[in-house]
Amino acid sequence: MAQISDAIRDGAEGFFRTQYGTISKMALLLAVVILSIYLFRSTTPQQESSGLGRTISAYITVAAFLLGALCSGIAGYIGMWVSVRANVRVSSAARRSAREALQVAVRAGGFSAMVVVGMAVIGIAILYASFYVWLGVDLPGSMKVTELPLLLVGYGFGASFVALFAQLGGGIYTKAADVGADLVGKVEQGIPEDDPRNPAVIADLVGDNVGDCAARGADLFESIAAEIISAMILGGTMAQRCKIEDPSGFILFPLVVHSFDLVVSSVGVLSIRGTRDSGAKGAVEDPMAVLQKGYSVTIVLAVITFGASTRWMLYTEQAPSAWLNFALCGLVGIITAYVFVWITKYYTDYKHEPVRTLALSSSTGHGTNIIAGVSLGLESTALPVLVISVSIISAFWLGHTSGLVDETGNPTGGLFGTAVATMGMLSTAAYILTMDMFGPIADNAGGIVEMSQQPESVREITDVLDAVGNTTKATTKGFAIGSAALASFLLFSAYMDEVATFAHEPFKQVDIAIPEVFIGGLLGSMLIFLFSAWACSAVGRTAQEVVTEVRRQFIERPGIMDYKEKPDYGRCVAIVASASLREMIKPGALAIVSPVAIGVLFRILGYYTGHPLLGAKVVASMLMFATVSGILMALFLNTAGGAWDNAKKYIETGALGGKGSESHKAAITGDTVGDPFKDTAGPSLHVLIKLLATITLVMAPVFL
C-alpha cells in the first residue's frame, strides 16, 4: 500500500511542479501586459482627487493580481498535498471498518477545505488592510473607503487565471489517463478498474489528485474570492449612494460571513464520527446519509450565524429593518445551495430514477446508452435554471424593499441583496468542498486497495465510498455553477458601474437591437462552445496516446497478464503529463485573449463611427451571452458525465448482469464519453465565466 501511495505521490507532485511552473510564467507575462495597459490608461476623477495616479494604480492592480495567483496556487497545492497522503490512510482504515474509512476521508477533505477558504479570506483581508493603511483611506484629501474594494479586482483576476489553467491541465490529465485505462483494461482485456496489470493505472490515480483535488481547490478558492470582492464593491457603492455614515460594515460583511463559514463547516465535519466495530462486520452504512447529516448540521448553524452577522454588520439608523431583509436574502442563498445539491444528487445518484433508467438503456447497446445520457444531461438544465431565476429575483426584490434609498429617494439595495444571496449560497462552501475532496481521496483509496490485492470485503467498502464520491463531486460542481451564475451577475453589474465611472456618462443597459452588440452576444456564446470543444478534443487526443501505449505494453510484454512481468507505469505518467501541459494552452489563451480582442476591435470601430461606448457595450453583451450559455453548457456536461459514471457503478453492484456483461460494456462506453464532460470541459466552464467577468472588469478602461 505504501509503495503504491508513494508512486502516486511522486507522479502528482512532479506534474504539479511542472504545471504550476508553466502557469507562473504565463502569469508573469500577463502581469507585464496589465502593468503596461494601466500605465497608459486614463484615471477617474475620484482617483485623481485622492492622489491615486496611474503609476500607483498600475502597481496596485499588478500586485493584487500576482497575490491572487499565488494564493490560488497555494490553495491547489494544499488540496493535492493532503489527498496524496490521505489516500493510503483511507485504504488502511477500510480494512478495519467502513465508518472509519469514511471519517478519515472526510476529515482529510475537511482540512484541505478549511485551508482553501481560510486562504481566500486571509488574502483579501491582508490586501484590504494593507491598502487601507498605505493609502491613508478616509483621511482628508485621500481615497474614500467605499472606493477601496475596486483596487482588489486584480486579486480575483489572478485567482481566476490560475484556476482556469489548473482545471484545464488537471482535467485533461485525469480524464485522458482514465479513458485510456478503461478502454484497454476494462473493455479489451476484461480486467477490473485499478488492476495492477494496467500500465495506465498509476497515471489514472495521479490524475484524481491533480484534476480533482488541486484543481477544485483552486476553483473554489477563486469562486469565494470573486464573490467576496464583487460583494465588497457593491456594498461600498450602495453605502456611498445612500450616504451611510459608517460604510465599513457593508464592505467587510463578506469577510465576516466566510470566517463564520470556517467555524460552522468545521462543526459539520467533526459531527461525522468513526467507529471501528461497524461496517466491515455488519451492513455497510450509507456514506451519503452520514454526509447529508453533517451538511444539515452545517446549514442550521450557517442560518443562525448569517442572521447574527447581518444584524451586527448591516444595521443602520437610516433603515432599521434593512438588516432583516438582507438576512432573508442570505436565507434565499442557503436554500438555493441546498436545492442545487439535491437536484444534482437526484440526477447523478444511482438510488434515483434518472440514473437507473440510464443504466437500463445500456442493456440494449452502446448507442442507446449515449442517447439516454445526452437527453438526461439536457433535461437536467431545467430545474437549476428555474432555481437560479427565482433566487436572483427574490434576493433583488428583498434588497430593493429594504428601505435603503439614495439622495433622490430611489431604492438602491437590489443588487446588494443579490450579493448577500450569493454569500448565503457560499456560506457553507467549506463543507461543500469537503464533500468534493472526499470523492478523489476515496477513489484513490479504492485504487490502492485493488492494486495491493486486498480482500474483496475491503474493496466493497471503498467501492461504496467511491460511488458516493462520484455523487458528491457532481453536487459540488452543481453548487459551483450556481454560485458562478450569481457571482457573474454581480461582476457584470460592477463592470457597468466601472465603465460609467471612466466614461463620465450613465451605462445602465445593453441594447442587443444594435447589430454590433448582438454580434458581441453571438461571439460570447460561440466562445463557450469552442472552448468546450477544444477541452474535450484535448482529452480525446491525449487518451489516444495512452491507449496506443497501453496496447503496446500488453503486446510486447505478454507476461503482464499473468503477473510475471511488471508494467511500465512511468511511461504512461510521462505521456499524460507532457500532453496535458501542451493541450491546456490553446483553450486557456482563447479565454484570455477573446474578450480583450473583441473589446479593442469594437472600440476602434466605435471611434470611427461616432459611438464612443461601442467597445464597452459589445463586451457587456459578450459577457451576458457567455454567462448564460456557459451555465447551461456546464450543467449539461457535469450532470451527463456524472450520471454515466454512476450508471456504470450501478451495474457493477450486480444489477442488469453485473460486471463483464454486455450492458456493463455499454455503460463503460457511456462513462468514457462522459469523462471529459464532467471533469475537464464542465468544471472549466464555470471558471471561464468568472474569468471573463474579472478580465472585463480589470480591462474596462481599455474598451473606452
N, C-alpha and C positions, 0 to 999 in steps of 0.2 A: 504493500500500500504506500509506504513512504517513498519507495523508489519511483513509482508511477507519479505520485504527487510532485516529487522533485522535478521530473521531466516536464510536467505541465507548467510548474512554476518557472522553470528556465525558459521555456518557449514563450510564455506570456510576458515575462519581464524583458526578454530580448526584443520581442516585437514592439512592446510599449516604448522602449528606449528609442528604437528606430523611428516609429511612427511620430512620437512627440518631438523628436529631433527635426523631422521634416516640417511638422506643424509650426514649431517655434521659428524656423527660418522664414516661413511664409508670413507669420505674424509680424516679424521684424520688418519685412519688406512692406507689408500693409501699413505698419506704424509710420514708416517714412513717407508713404503716399498721403496718409491722413495729415501728417505734420505739414507737408508741402501745401496741401489744399487749405488748411486752416491759416497758414501764414499769409496767404494771398486773398482770403475771403473778406467780405465786409463784416462790420460789427453792428450790433443792435444799439439803439440809443441808451438802453439800460446798462449795457456793458460799458459803454463809453462814460456814462455818468458815475459808474462805480470804479472807474480806473482799470477795468479789466480789458486790456488791449489785445490785439491779435496774437502777439507772441505768447503772452501768459495763457490765453485761451487755448492756443495750439498745444502748448506743452502739457497743460492740464488734461486735455482730451486724450493725448497720446499716453500719458502716464496712467490714466484710468483704463484705457484700452489694454495696455500691457499687464496691469494688475489683474484685470478681469480674465485675461487669457491665462495668466499664471495660476490664479486661484482655481480656474476651471480644470487646468491640467493637474493640479494637486488633488482636486476632488476625484478626478478619474483615476489617478494613481492609487489613491487610498481604497477606492472601490475594488480595484484589481488586486492590490496588496492583501486585503483581508480575504477575498474569495479564494486565492490560490493557497492560503494557509488553512482556511476553514474546511475546504472540501474533504480532506483526509480525516479530519476530526469527526465530520458528519458520518462518513462511511464507517469509521470505527464505532461511533455511537449506535449505528444501525445494527451492529452485531449484538448489542445489549437490548435495546428497545426502540420502538417507533417513536414514542413520545420524546425520548432523549435526543434522538436524531433531529426531530422537528425543532426542539428547543435550541440545539447548537446552531442549526442553520438560521433560525430566526434571529438569534442574538448576534450572530456574525453579520447578517444583513442589517440589523439594527445599529450596530456600531458604525458601519460604513455610512448609513443614512444620517445618523446624528452628526457625523463629521462633515458630510456634504452640506447639510442645511446650516450647520454652525459656520462653515467657511463662507457661505453666501452672506449671512448676517454680519459676521465679523468684518469681512472685506468691505462691504458697503459702509458699515459704521465707522471703520478706520478712515476710509476715504472722506466721508462726510465731515467727521471731526477734524481731520487734517485741513481740509479746505476752509472750514468754519474759522479755525484759529488763524491760519496762514493769510487768508484774505480779509481778516478783521470784519466778518459779517455783522451787519446791523450797527456798526459804528457809523458816526456821521460821515457822509461822503463816500461810503463804501457800499458793497453789494447788500441787497436785502436777502433775508433767509429764504424767502419764497422763490428766489431765482436760483438758489444753490443746487437743487436736485437736477437741473438741466446739465450741470457740469459732470454728472455721474453717468450720462448716457454712454460714454466711451467704455465704461466698465461692462455694461450689458452687451455691447458690441463685441468686446474681447471674449466674453463668456460664450456668446452665440457662435463666434468664429471657430473657437476650439471645439465646441460641442458638435458642430456640423461635421468637421473632418474626423473627429473621434468616432462619431456614429457611422459615418460612411466607411472609413477604413476598417473599423472593428466589425461592422455589419457585413462587409464584403468578405473579410477573413473568416468569420464564424460560419457563414452560410455556404461559402464555397467548399470549405472543409467538410461540412455536414452533408451537403448534396453529394460530393464525391465519395464520401464514406458509405452513404446509404445506397447509392446506385450500384456500386460494385459489390460491397459487402453483403447488404441485405437482399438485394434483388437478384444479382448474378450468382453470388457464391452461396446464398442462403444461410449466412452466419448471423448471429444476433447483433444488435446495436452495441457498440463499445466492446466488441470482441477483440482480444489482444492480437489476433491474427490479422486484423485490418490495418494496413500501413498508414491510413489517414486518421486513425482513432485519436492519436495524441493531438494532432492539429485541430480536430473537432473539439476536444476538451479544452485546449488552449483558447479556441475561439469563443467558448462560453464566457470566459473571463474577460477577454479584451473587447468582445462585442456587446455583452450584456452588462457586466459589472462596471468596467471602466467607462464605456460609452454612456450607459444610463446614468452613472454618477455625474458625468459632465453635462448630460442633457437636463437632468432635474435641477442641477446647480444653476444652469442657465435660465430655466423656467422661473425659478424663485427670484434670481437676480433681476430678470426683465420685469417681473411683476412688481417687485419692491420699488424699483426705480420709476416705473410708469405711475404707480400709485403715489409716490412721493411728489412727482411732478404735478399730477392732477390735484393732489391735496394742497400743494403750495399755491397753484394757480387759483384754486377756488377760494382759499383763505385770503389771497390778495384782493380778489374781486369783491369779497364780502366784507373787507376791511376788518377782519378778525384781529383783536388786539394781540393775542399770542398765537401765531400760526404754527409754532413748532410741534404741537400735539398732532396736527393733521399731517405734518411731514414725517414725523418719526413713528407714527402709528404702525406702518407695515413692519418695521424692525421689532416692535414690541410683540406683534401677533406671531411672528416667526420664532421669537425667543420662547414664547409660550408653547409653540408647536414642538420644540425640543423636549419640553417637560412632559406634555400630555402624551406624546408618542413614546417617550421612554417608559411611562407608566403602562401604556398599552403593550409594549414589547415585554416588559417584566411580568405582565399578568399571564404570559404563556409559560407555564412551569413544566418541568420534565420529571417523569417518574420512571425508575428503572424496571419496575415489575410489570408494567403494562405493555401491550403492543406485541412483542416478539412471541410471547407465550399464548396470549389470547387474541381476540379480534383486534385488527389494526384500527385505531380511532381515525375518523375522517379529519385529516390535517386542515382542510378548508374550513370546517366548522370551528376548529380551535383558532385559526387565524381571524375568522369573522368575529369571534368573541372579543379578541384583542382589539379589532377595529372598532367594535361597538363601544368598548371602554374608552378608546381614544376620542371617538366622536362626541360622546356625552361630556367628557372633560373639555373638549375643544369648544363646545357650545357655551359652557359656563365661563371659561377664560376669555372667550371672544367678547361675550356680553360685558364682562368686567373691564376689558381693555377699552371698549368703545366709551363706557361711562367715564373712565379715567382720562383718556386722551382726547376724546372728541366732544366733551361737554363745553358749550359756550353760552354766555349770557344772552347773546343775540337770538338764539333759537334753543331754548332749554330742552326741548324734546327731540332735537335733531339726532342726538346720540342713539336714541331708541330706534329711529328709522334705520340708522347705519348698522345697528346690531341686527336688525331684521334682514338687512342686505347680506350681512355675514352668514346668517342662518340660511338664506337662499343659496349662497355659495356652498355651504356644508352639505345641504340636501342635494344640490346638483352633483357634488363629488360622489356622494353615496349612491345616487341613482345611476350615475355613469359606471361606477364599479359594478353595480348589479346588472345593468344592461349588457356590459361586456362579458360578465360571468355567464349570463343566460345564453349568449351566442357562442361561447367558446368552451364551456364546461360540459363534459360528456354525460353528466347527470340530467341534462335538459334536452328537450325535444330537437332543437336545430342540429346539434352535433350527431345525435343518434340517427336522424334522417339522412344526414350526410354519410354516415358510416354505412347505412343500409344501401345507399346508392352505389357503394363500392362493390356490392355483390353482383352488380350487372356489368361491371367493367371499369376500365380506367377513364374512358370518355365521360360516362355518366357521373363519376366522382368529381371530375373537373367542372362539369356544368353545374352540379349541385353546389360546389364550393363557391364558384363565382357568383351564383344567384344569392347564396346566403350572405356573402360579403356585401353585395349591392343592397340587399334588404336591410342589413344591419346599420346603414347610414341614417335611416329614417328617425328612429327613436332618439338617438343622441342629438340630432339637429333640432328636433322639437324641444328637447330639454334645454339646450343652449339658448334657443329663441325665447322660451318662457323665462329663463333665469336673467337674460340681459334686459328684457322689458320690465320684469318685476323689480330688479335692482335699480334700474334707471328711474322708474316711477317712484320707488321708495325714497331715493335720493332727491328727486325733483320736488317731492312734497315734504321734505324735511324741515322747511321753514327758513332755510338759508337763502338770502337774496342779495343781489348786487346793488350798486348805487341807484340804478333805475327801477328797482323793485322786481326784477326778473329772477325767477328761481334758478339757482346755479348748481345744485347738488347732484344732478342726474348722473353725470359722468363719474363723479367721485363715488356715488352709490354702486356703480358697476365695478369700480376698482375695489371697493370693500367686499363685494361678492366674490371677486377673483381671489382676494386674500382669504375669504372664508373657505373657498374651494381648496386653496393650498395650505390651510391651517392644520391639516393632518398629513402634509407632504412627507414628513419623516417616516411615518408609519407605512404610507403607500410605497415609499422607496424601499423600506424594509421588506415588504412583501415581494417587491420586484427582485431585489438582490437574493432573496431566498431561493428563487427559481434556478438560476445558473449554478448556485452552490449545491443544491440538491441534485441537479443534472450531473455535475462533475462527480459528486459522491457516488452516484449510480455507475458512472463510467469506471471509477476506481474499484468499486465492488466487483463489476463484471471482469475487468482486466486482471484483478488479483484472484479471480476464481473463488469467490466466497460462496457459502451455501445458498441454495435457492431462497430460503426464508429471508435472508438479508437483502437479496435483490428485490424481493417482493416489497419490502419496506421502502427501499429507495425508489422503486417504480411508482409507488403511490405518491411519494413526495414529489417526484419529477412531474407526474401528471398534474398535480396541484400547482407546481411551479409554473407550468405552461399557462394555466389559467390566471395565476397572479401576475405573470409577465404581461399577458394580454390586457388585464384590467388596468394595470399601470399605464400601458400605452393609451388606453381609452381615456384615462384620467388626464394624462399629459396632453392629449389632443384637445380635450375640453378646456383645460387651463390655457393652452396655447391660443384657442379661439378668443377667449376673454382678454388675455394679455395683448393679443394683436389688435383687438378693438381699441384698447386703451392707448397703445403705442401709436395707432393711426390717429387718434384724437390729439395726442401730444405732437405728432408731426404737423398736423394742420395748424395748431397753435404756433409752432416754431416758424412755419412758413409765413403766417400772418405777422409775426414779430419782425422778421427780417424784411418782408416786403412792404411794411408800414401800411397795409390795407387788409380788410377782413378776408378770411378764407374759410367759409363756413360749409360750403357744399361742392360736390363734384358732379358736373353735368355730363352724363355719358351720351347725350344727344349731339355733343360736339364730336365730329369724326375722329380727331386725333386722340381725344380722351377715351373714346370707345376702343380704338386700336390699342391704347395702353392696357385696357382691361383684357383684350384678347391675348396680348403678349404675356400678361401675368398668368393667365390660365394655361397658355402654351408652355410657359416655363415649368409649371408643376408637372405636366405630362412628360416633357422632355427630360427633366431631372429624374423622374421615376423610371423612365425607360433606360436611361444611362446607368442608373444604380442597379437595376435588375440585370441588364446585359453584362455589367461588370462581374456580377456573381456567376452568371452563366459561363462567361469566358474562363474565369479562374477555375470554376468547377470542372470544366472540360480538361484543363491541365492536370487536375488532381485525379480525375477518372483515368486518364491515359497512364499516369504514373502508377496508380494502384493496380491497374490491369497488368502493366509491365512487370511489376514485382510478383504478382501471382503466377505469371507465365514463367519468368526467369528463375523463380525460387519455389518450385512445387512443394518443397518441404514445409512451407509456411502453414499449409492447411493441416498438416499432421503434427504441428508444434515442434518439428525437427529443426526448422530454421526460423530466425527472428526477423520480422520485417524491418525495413529502414524507415523508422518514423520521422527522423530528422529531415529526410528528403522532401516529404510532403509539407512539413512545417515551413521549410525554406521556400518552396514553390508558392504556398499561400501567402506568406509574409511579403515577399517581393511583389507579387501580383496585386495584392490589396493596396499596397502603398502606391503603386503605379496607377491603379484604376480609380483611386479616390480623388485624384487631382482634377480630372475633367468636369465631373458634376459639381465639385466644390467651386471651381473657377467660374462656372456658369452662374452659380448662385450669387457670387460676389460682384462679378462684372456686369451682369444684366441690368440691375436697377440703375447703376451709375451711368452706363452707356445710354440707356433709354432716356433718362432724365436730361443728360447733357445734349443728346441729339435733338430732343424736342424743345429744349431751352433755346438752342441756336435757331431752330425753325420758328419759334415764337418771336424771337428777336427780329427776324426779317419780315414776319407777317404782322407785327404790331400787337402781339399777345404776350405781354411780359411774364405772366404766370403760367404759360402753357406747359413748360417742363415740369413744374411742381404738380400741376393738375394731372398730367399724364402718369406721373409716378404714383400719385394718390390712387388713381384708377387701377393701375397695375397692382398695387398693394391690396386693394379691396378684392379684386377678382382672384388674385393668387391665394389670398387667405381663405376665401370661400371654396375654391377648387381644391386647395391643399387639405382643408379639413375633411371634405368628403372623400377625397382620394386616400388620405391616411386612414380614415375609419374603415373604408373598404379593404385596403391592403392588410391592415392589422388583424381585423376580425376574420377575414377569409383564411389568412395564414394560420392563425391560432386554432380555428375550427378544423382545418385539415389535419393539423398536428394531433389534436385530441381525438379526432375520428380514428386515426391510426392507433392511438393509445387505447381507445375503447375496444377496438378489435383485438388488440394484444392482451386484453384481460380475459379473452376466451370467447367473446361474442362473435357471431357470424362466421364461425370456422376458426377463429383464433390465428395465432402466428403461423406463417407459411402457407395460409390458404390463398385462393385467388383474390378474395376480397381484401386480404391484407396487402397483397402486391399492388392492387389498385389504390389502396389507401396510402401506401408508400409513395406512389406517383404523385398523388394529391399533396402530400406533405412536402415532397421535393419542390413542386411548383410553388407552394406557399412559403417556403423558406426565405427566398429573397423578398417576398412581400412583407412578412411580419418582422423581420429582423434587419433588413437593410433599407429598402425604399420607404416603408411605412414610418418607422421611427425617425428617419432622416427628414421626412416631410414637415413634421411639426416643428423641428428645429429650424428648417429652412424658412418657414413662415415668420418666425420671430427674428431670424437673422435679417430677412428682407425689411422687417419693420424697424429694426435698430439701425441698419445701414442707411435707410432713407432719413431717419431722424438725425443721424450724425452728419450725413451729406446734404441735408436740406439747403444750406446756403449755395451749394454748387448748382442747384436746379433753378436759381433765380437770376 
